[in-house]
Amino acid sequence: MHKPAFQIEVSDISDEDLLQSRLLVEVNPNAFTYVLLNQRNMSPLVVKYFQLEYSKEHPLADVLREVLESDPLLKRSVKETLLVYNFPESSLVPESLFTTDANREIIDTLHGNLQKGLILTEKIPWWEIFNVYRISPDLHHLLQQTFSAGKYWHYYSLMLKSYKMFDSTDPEDCIKVIFYADKMVVLVVRKEKVQLMQTFLYHDAKDVAYHLLNCCHRLGLNQEEVKLLVGGLIDSQSTLSTELHKYFLRIRFEEIDESIKVTDELKELPLHYFSSILKMAVCA
């Protein structure tokens, strides 16, 4: 039985509640997260985060199948299901340069060709950009079986869409970072244009500082002036947070948007832990 690393769940979720709710499922190489958002009153009913440990003998698709089968809530009917792949084998292609014939070549060139995965593409709303990405066929087949009516997105695409909807209220240069236990997803927007969307692995706070400072150096950003928007699994009183404050003067922890009801259950954990994925559930 797989138990979530953390969870928030309201009591007595009715069938009526579920039929008014959007389920957003995020899968990445080391974690599985899902949120259930009641769209009638914009109230999160469930937020769950599972850490996934897999091996060659026990691959990711098998581990994820065990998690899916052990959670009874995922077997109940909902209004809509969105499946989000958060894997780094992705490339953002300007619409003017996009052609389906080059998709596999782009991914193989940038990320290697040892993995013969499934190539998917999507146009990112509100940006003149296509996302080309590769995922495991076994994983995709599992999610298709489990959520037959699900719609698919890549995490980078929804992160860009939610940034445009919630975070781009002014034309300031911005670095948005979503932290996981051993990696961070970084979006850099300069002069209202996407400069970078990338996943970085890290071992400690100094790794994080190095990657972000290197982004500033290579993309012509002033670390003292750029806005650093931070979310995900980072403690505001942690060594990591202290390290970031050494170099960046304008750090802001991501907040729950006012359109989303902050319930008593949500207040049990820091809101920036899941603010990003809740925004995605709203705008997807």
Summary of the structure (lengths in Angstrom):
residues: 284
radius of gyration: 18.6
end to end distance: 30.4
largest distance: 52.0
contacts: 861
relative contact order: 0.15
helix: 34%
strand: 32%
